[in-house]
């Protein structure tokens, strides 16, 4: 069963969810933070469990990437 990517926040308190993500990286080196981010992405991708939704999320993230 393939679903569609949901981009609207489903958190009751989106700011609190954002703070959780920021706080998880506090005190980590850049390398440790990148490793944490990678593990988190893999865990959440597995939780999604839908390759089409994952591909849509990857496309959306790449399209909104800030140019260097």
N, C-alpha and C positions, 0 to 999 in steps of 0.2 A: 504494500500500500504506500503510495507516494503522496506526500502532502506538499503544501506550498510553504516557503519560508515566511515566517512571521517576523516583521521588522519593528512593529509597534511594541513598546514596552508592555510586558505582562507582570511587572513587579508592582506591588502596592506602593512601594517607596523606591523609585528608580535611583534617587540620590544615594540612598543607603546601599543599594546593590553596587553602585559605582564605587563608593567608599570601600566596600569589602574588597573589590578588585585592586584598588590602589593600596590599601593596607597590607594585602597579601605580599606585595613587592617591597614594602618598607624594610630597609636594612640589608637588602640583598645587593650583591654586585650586579653589574649589567649582565654578566654571563649567567648568574644564578636566576635573575629575573627572567631572562630569555628562556632558560630551561623550565622554570615554573610555568611560563606562558605556554610553552610547547606541551607540557604535560596536561595543563588545563584544557587546551584545545583538543587534545586526543581524548580526554575523558568526556568532554561535552560532545564531540563528534560521535563517540560511541553511544552516548545517551540518546542522541538524535536518531541514530540507527537507520537513516534513510539516505542513500547515496545521492539521490536527486536533490534533496534538500541541502545536503552538504555541498554539492557542486554549486547550487544557487547561492549559498552563503559565501563560498569562496569568490564567486564572480562579483557579488555585491561588495565584499570587502576590498577586492582589487580595484573596483571602479571608484571607490571612495577614498582610495589611497592618496595621501598628501604628497605632491611632487617634492622632490628634494632640491 
